[in-house]
Amino acid sequence: MATPRTPRLPFSAVGNAAVSSGVRGTGFSRLASSKGLSRGAILADVFMVVIWGATIPGLMWLGAAGGF
């Protein structure tokens, strides 16, 4: 006698189970809620974004000055 197959769950049911169990895709919410971010980590992130934001227009300006 053949054993019956288990039914496949629809995608939304799997997604709801993952959300209700506290699993997130990025993991940032778990990091921020469990340990908290130090002031140094936040300042380092802000500094990195500022430098990145200044680098892109700077490189575009150099490219325009070079004739690209």
C-alpha positions as CSV (number, residue, x, y, z in Angstrom):
1,M,0.0,0.0,0.0
2,A,1.4,3.4,-0.9
3,T,1.7,6.1,1.7
4,P,-0.2,9.3,1.0
5,R,1.8,12.4,0.1
6,T,1.9,15.3,2.4
7,P,0.2,18.4,1.0
8,R,2.3,21.3,-0.1
9,L,1.7,24.6,1.7
10,P,1.0,27.7,-0.3
11,F,3.7,30.4,-0.3
12,S,1.7,32.7,1.9
13,A,1.3,30.1,4.6
14,V,5.1,29.5,4.7
15,G,5.7,33.3,4.8
16,N,3.3,33.8,7.7
17,A,4.9,31.0,9.7
18,A,8.4,32.6,9.2
19,V,7.2,36.0,10.3
20,S,5.3,34.7,13.3
21,S,8.3,32.8,14.5
22,G,10.4,36.0,14.5
23,V,12.7,35.1,11.6
24,R,13.5,38.1,9.4
25,G,15.3,38.2,6.1
26,T,18.0,40.7,6.9
27,G,18.7,39.9,10.5
28,F,19.0,43.7,11.3
29,S,16.0,43.7,13.5
30,R,17.3,40.9,15.6
31,L,20.7,42.7,15.9
32,A,19.2,46.0,16.8
33,S,16.7,44.7,19.3
34,S,18.9,42.1,21.1
35,K,22.2,44.0,21.6
36,G,21.6,47.5,20.5
37,L,24.0,49.5,18.4
38,S,26.8,51.4,20.0
39,R,27.3,55.1,19.4
40,G,30.6,54.3,17.7
41,A,28.9,51.8,15.3
42,I,26.3,54.3,14.4
43,L,28.9,57.1,13.8
44,A,31.0,54.7,11.7
45,D,27.9,53.9,9.6
46,V,27.0,57.6,9.1
47,F,30.6,58.5,8.3
48,M,30.8,55.7,5.7
49,V,27.6,56.9,4.0
50,V,28.9,60.5,3.9
51,I,32.2,59.4,2.4
52,W,30.4,57.2,-0.2
53,G,28.0,60.1,-1.0
54,A,30.9,62.4,-1.6
55,T,32.9,59.9,-3.6
56,I,30.3,59.3,-6.3
57,P,29.8,63.0,-7.4
58,G,33.6,63.5,-7.1
59,L,34.3,60.6,-9.5
60,M,31.5,61.9,-11.8
61,W,33.2,65.3,-11.8
62,L,36.6,63.8,-12.6
63,G,35.0,61.8,-15.4
64,A,33.4,64.9,-16.9
65,A,36.6,66.9,-16.5
66,G,38.5,64.0,-18.3
67,G,36.0,64.0,-21.2
68,F,34.1,60.8,-20.5
